[in-house]
């Protein structure tokens, strides 16, 4: 599963609060991290209660 093979990985992610449409767009277009640019292939709101919100994210890259 080396990152160069671009195998899609899907994760369920729980966050405190809710992402805005602008934040989700930034995550799919790419954000700059310490070791370079990273981006999600997709992010889908999955629901939640109270302050906890779940998202299904897909990515093709790996980081150490």
C-alpha positions as CSV (number, residue, x, y, z in Angstrom):
1,X,0.0,0.0,0.0
2,X,2.8,2.4,-0.8
3,X,1.5,5.9,-1.5
4,X,2.9,5.9,-5.1
5,X,0.2,3.3,-6.0
6,X,-2.5,5.8,-5.0
7,X,-4.8,3.2,-3.4
8,X,-7.9,4.8,-2.0
9,X,-8.3,4.6,1.7
10,X,-11.6,5.4,3.4
11,X,-12.0,6.5,7.0
12,X,-14.7,7.5,9.3
13,X,-13.7,10.7,11.1
14,X,-15.3,12.2,14.2
15,X,-14.7,15.9,14.9
16,X,-15.8,18.3,17.6
17,X,-18.1,20.8,15.7
18,X,-19.1,20.9,12.1
19,X,-17.2,21.8,9.0
20,X,-18.4,24.6,6.7
21,X,-18.7,24.1,3.0
22,X,-15.6,26.3,2.6
23,X,-13.6,24.2,4.9
24,X,-14.6,21.0,3.1
25,X,-13.7,22.6,-0.3
26,X,-10.3,23.6,1.1
27,X,-9.7,20.0,2.3
28,X,-10.5,18.6,-1.2
29,X,-8.5,21.2,-3.0
30,X,-5.5,20.8,-0.7
31,X,-3.9,22.3,2.3
32,X,-0.2,22.9,3.0
33,X,1.3,20.8,5.9
34,X,4.8,20.8,7.2
35,X,5.9,18.1,4.8
36,X,4.0,19.4,1.7
37,X,0.5,19.7,0.3
38,X,-2.2,17.2,1.2
39,X,-5.7,16.7,0.0
40,X,-8.8,14.5,0.4
41,X,-10.3,12.8,-2.6
42,X,-13.8,13.2,-1.0
43,X,-15.5,14.2,2.3
44,X,-19.1,13.4,3.0
45,X,-21.1,14.5,6.1
46,X,-22.4,11.3,7.8
47,X,-24.4,13.0,10.7
48,X,-23.9,13.3,14.4
49,X,-25.5,14.4,17.7
50,X,-24.6,17.4,19.8
51,X,-21.1,18.7,19.1
52,X,-19.8,15.4,17.6
53,X,-20.1,15.2,13.8
54,X,-19.0,12.3,11.6
55,X,-17.6,12.5,8.1
56,X,-16.5,9.8,5.6
57,X,-13.2,10.8,4.0
58,X,-11.3,9.2,1.2
59,X,-7.6,9.8,0.4
60,X,-5.0,8.4,-1.9
61,X,-1.8,9.5,-0.2
62,X,0.1,8.4,2.9
63,X,2.4,10.3,5.4
64,X,4.8,9.2,8.1
